[in-house]
Amino acid sequence: QLTKKEKIALINAVEQAIQELEEAGEKVDFPAVARKLNIARSTLYRNTTVRHIITSAREKRRLSANTLFKLQEDVEDLKNRVSYLEELVSKNHCLNSGSSPPHNN
């Protein structure tokens, strides 16, 4: 059983370990934090506050990765739409001016 001081020290150490893992671009999960702190995973699981901190950090990273992927897809879709609109404008301009539209390869 940990004393109150030891619990606070553990929470601070876990938060620091998570920050270091995130900065290094490494996966944040119970085994990674336990390895970083050189402690048993059971120590992390037993403390509800620590368990919540690690679970939240893991979920935040997962959501961030999904959000970035979705944004990249959206940007690509928007680029395609802009290209399509540019082509339509060019064709419309050529029809109004009587010239043939430029051909894109």
trRosetta pair geometry for C-beta under 8 A, 3 or more apart (Angstrom, degrees):
i j d omega theta_ij theta_ji phi_ij phi_ji
2 6 3.9 -134 -167 96 98 121
2 7 4.9 130 115 -59 126 77
2 10 6.6 -31 -152 -15 164 139
2 47 7.5 -8 29 -82 143 118
3 6 4.6 95 50 8 74 104
3 7 7.0 -133 95 -7 39 86
4 7 5.7 -52 -149 33 32 113
4 8 6.5 30 153 -16 64 105
5 8 5.8 -56 -151 38 31 110
5 9 6.2 32 151 -19 66 108
6 9 5.5 -52 -145 39 33 114
6 10 6.2 37 153 -23 65 104
7 10 5.6 -52 -148 34 30 113
7 11 6.5 31 153 -19 64 104
7 47 6.6 164 -139 -129 92 130
7 49 7.6 80 176 43 106 134
8 11 5.7 -51 -148 35 32 112
8 12 6.4 31 153 -16 64 106
9 12 5.8 -55 -148 39 31 111
9 13 6.2 31 154 -20 65 108
10 13 5.7 -55 -144 38 30 111
10 14 6.2 32 155 -21 65 106
10 43 7.3 -132 -142 156 137 110
10 47 6.3 158 113 -31 141 171
10 50 6.2 -48 134 -76 110 135
11 14 5.8 -54 -147 35 29 112
11 15 6.4 29 155 -18 63 106
11 47 7.6 -137 -70 150 83 145
11 49 5.8 -25 -101 117 120 126
11 50 6.1 -129 -97 -78 67 83
11 53 7.0 139 -148 -26 81 156
12 15 5.8 -55 -149 36 30 111
12 16 6.3 30 153 -17 64 108
13 16 5.7 -56 -148 38 31 112
13 17 6.2 33 153 -21 66 107
13 37 5.6 89 147 -118 121 123
14 17 5.6 -53 -145 36 31 112
14 18 6.3 33 155 -20 64 105
14 33 6.0 31 -140 -170 82 131
14 37 7.1 -31 -84 -54 60 147
14 44 7.0 130 -108 -122 128 100
14 50 5.1 164 -47 -138 170 97
14 53 5.7 100 122 94 128 142
14 54 6.7 -81 -176 -59 123 94
15 18 5.8 -53 -148 35 30 112
15 19 6.5 32 152 -20 63 105
15 53 6.4 -81 -77 -173 77 144
16 19 5.7 -54 -150 35 31 113
16 20 6.4 29 153 -16 65 106
17 20 5.8 -56 -149 38 31 110
17 21 6.3 32 153 -19 66 106
17 33 5.0 106 117 -141 137 77
17 36 4.1 131 -150 108 116 140
17 37 5.5 -61 -72 -50 150 96
18 21 5.7 -54 -146 37 31 111
18 22 6.2 30 155 -18 65 107
18 28 5.6 53 -140 -137 83 127
18 33 6.5 -6 -68 -100 76 113
18 53 7.0 -131 -31 149 155 103
18 54 7.0 -154 -84 -106 124 63
18 57 4.8 -86 -157 -131 135 168
19 22 5.8 -56 -147 38 28 111
19 23 6.3 27 155 -18 64 109
20 23 5.8 -54 -143 38 30 111
20 24 6.2 22 158 -12 64 111
20 36 6.8 153 77 -155 125 140
21 24 5.9 -65 -148 44 28 105
21 26 4.5 -91 -162 73 78 106
21 27 7.3 -57 176 80 120 30
21 28 5.0 130 109 -88 137 82
21 32 5.7 88 -123 144 145 128
21 33 7.2 -74 -29 -80 149 68
21 36 6.5 -90 -59 -64 107 152
22 25 7.6 36 180 -73 32 27
22 26 7.6 -88 -61 51 20 68
22 28 6.3 1 -65 -55 81 128
22 57 7.3 -109 -60 -170 121 114
22 61 7.0 -142 -112 -88 97 119
26 32 6.2 168 139 -156 116 141
27 32 5.6 -177 91 -49 80 152
27 61 7.8 152 -142 121 50 157
28 32 6.1 -123 -128 74 29 140
28 33 7.1 47 -160 -52 71 99
28 54 7.0 -162 158 -156 96 72
28 57 4.8 -88 141 127 149 111
28 58 5.2 -147 99 -84 93 65
28 61 5.6 141 31 -11 115 150
29 32 5.1 91 51 12 69 105
29 33 7.1 -142 93 -4 31 92
29 54 7.1 77 -157 174 28 110
29 58 5.6 70 -91 -103 65 127
30 33 6.0 -60 -144 40 29 106
30 34 6.0 29 159 -20 66 111
30 41 5.0 69 152 -146 112 107
30 44 5.4 170 -144 94 93 144
30 45 6.8 27 -138 -60 142 89
30 54 5.9 79 -80 153 67 154
31 34 5.7 -57 -143 39 29 112
31 35 6.3 30 158 -19 66 105
31 41 6.2 -26 -87 -87 55 127
32 35 5.9 -54 -149 36 29 110
32 36 6.3 31 153 -22 63 107
33 36 5.5 -53 -146 35 32 114
33 37 6.3 10 160 -1 66 111
33 44 6.1 107 96 -106 123 152
33 54 5.7 -94 -9 -112 158 123
34 37 6.3 -69 -145 50 26 96
34 38 7.9 107 161 -72 56 5
34 39 5.6 -109 -149 75 72 68
34 40 6.4 -32 -153 156 124 14
34 41 4.4 -59 -66 -77 157 66
34 43 7.4 133 -118 50 98 99
34 44 5.8 -106 -73 -13 94 133
35 38 7.2 22 -172 -75 32 46
39 43 4.8 -63 153 48 120 148
39 44 7.2 127 99 -39 116 90
40 43 4.9 110 69 -9 81 98
40 44 7.9 -152 104 2 55 81
41 44 5.5 -56 -162 36 48 111
41 45 6.2 42 146 -18 77 107
42 45 5.5 -55 -141 41 37 111
42 46 6.0 43 158 -29 68 105
43 46 6.1 -52 -146 28 25 113
43 47 7.1 10 161 -7 58 106
43 50 8.0 -24 132 94 70 164
44 47 6.7 -69 -156 39 28 98
44 50 5.2 -128 -152 133 63 127
44 51 6.6 124 151 -79 72 65
44 54 6.3 40 177 -22 123 154
45 51 5.8 61 -138 -91 39 114
46 51 8.0 178 53 -45 19 115
47 50 3.8 55 89 17 115 114
47 51 6.3 172 87 -17 57 84
48 51 5.4 -52 -142 37 32 116
48 52 6.3 34 157 -20 65 105
49 52 5.8 -55 -151 36 29 111
49 53 6.4 31 151 -21 64 105
50 53 5.6 -52 -147 33 33 113
50 54 6.4 26 158 -14 66 106
51 54 6.2 -59 -149 39 27 105
51 55 6.1 25 156 -16 64 113
52 55 5.8 -57 -141 41 28 110
52 56 6.0 29 160 -20 65 110
53 56 6.0 -59 -148 37 24 110
53 57 6.4 22 156 -17 62 109
54 57 5.8 -56 -146 37 30 110
54 58 6.2 32 155 -20 65 108
55 58 5.7 -56 -148 36 29 113
55 59 6.3 26 155 -16 64 109
56 59 5.8 -57 -145 39 29 109
56 60 6.1 34 155 -23 65 107
57 60 5.7 -51 -144 34 30 114
57 61 6.5 29 157 -18 63 105
58 61 6.1 -58 -153 35 28 109
58 62 6.5 27 151 -18 63 108
59 62 5.6 -55 -147 37 33 112
59 63 6.2 31 156 -16 67 106
60 63 5.9 -57 -148 39 28 108
60 64 6.2 31 153 -22 64 107
61 64 5.6 -53 -146 35 31 114
61 65 6.5 32 155 -20 64 104
62 65 5.9 -54 -151 34 30 110
62 66 6.5 26 152 -15 63 107
63 66 5.7 -56 -147 40 33 110
63 67 6.1 35 154 -22 67 108
64 67 5.7 -54 -145 37 29 112
64 68 6.3 31 156 -19 64 105
65 68 5.9 -53 -148 35 29 111
65 69 6.5 29 154 -18 63 106
66 69 5.7 -55 -149 37 32 111
66 70 6.3 31 154 -18 66 107
67 70 5.7 -56 -147 38 30 111
67 71 6.3 31 154 -20 65 106
68 71 5.7 -54 -147 36 30 111
68 72 6.4 33 154 -20 64 104
69 72 5.8 -54 -151 34 30 112
69 73 6.6 31 151 -18 64 104
70 73 5.6 -53 -151 36 34 112
70 74 6.3 34 151 -20 66 106
71 74 5.5 -53 -146 37 33 113
71 75 6.3 37 154 -22 66 103
72 75 5.8 -49 -147 33 31 112
72 76 6.6 31 154 -17 62 105
73 76 5.8 -57 -152 37 31 111
73 77 6.3 32 151 -19 65 107
74 77 5.6 -54 -147 37 32 113
74 78 6.3 32 154 -19 66 106
75 78 5.7 -55 -148 37 30 111
75 79 6.4 35 152 -22 64 103
76 79 5.7 -50 -150 32 32 114
76 80 6.6 32 152 -18 63 104
77 80 5.8 -55 -154 35 32 112
77 81 6.5 31 151 -18 65 106
78 81 5.5 -53 -146 37 35 112
78 82 6.3 37 154 -21 67 103
79 82 5.8 -53 -148 35 30 111
79 83 6.4 32 153 -19 64 105
80 83 5.7 -53 -149 35 31 113
80 84 6.4 33 152 -19 64 106
81 84 5.6 -54 -149 36 32 113
81 85 6.3 30 154 -17 66 106
82 85 5.7 -56 -147 39 31 110
82 86 6.2 35 153 -22 66 105
83 86 5.7 -52 -147 34 30 113
83 87 6.5 32 153 -20 63 105
84 87 5.7 -55 -153 34 31 113
84 88 6.6 30 150 -18 64 104
85 88 5.5 -52 -147 36 35 112
85 89 6.3 36 154 -19 67 104
86 89 5.7 -53 -147 36 31 111
86 90 6.2 33 153 -20 64 107
87 90 5.7 -54 -148 36 30 113
87 91 6.4 28 155 -17 64 106
87 104 7.4 -82 -102 3 107 139
88 91 5.8 -56 -147 38 30 109
88 92 6.1 30 155 -19 66 109
89 92 5.7 -56 -145 39 29 112
89 93 6.1 33 154 -22 65 106
90 93 5.7 -53 -146 34 28 112
90 94 6.4 26 155 -17 63 107
90 101 5.3 96 134 -144 98 110
90 102 6.7 -70 178 34 136 90
91 94 5.7 -57 -148 38 31 110
91 95 6.3 33 153 -21 65 105
91 101 4.9 -28 -98 -74 62 149
92 95 5.7 -52 -147 34 31 112
92 96 6.4 26 155 -15 64 107
93 96 5.9 -59 -150 39 29 107
93 97 6.1 8 158 -4 66 114
93 101 8.0 106 65 -103 83 89
94 97 6.0 -65 -137 48 29 98
94 98 7.8 -106 173 60 56 15
94 99 5.1 -94 -146 80 83 74
94 100 6.1 16 -175 173 134 12
94 101 4.2 -134 1 -69 162 71
95 98 7.8 37 -177 -69 24 30
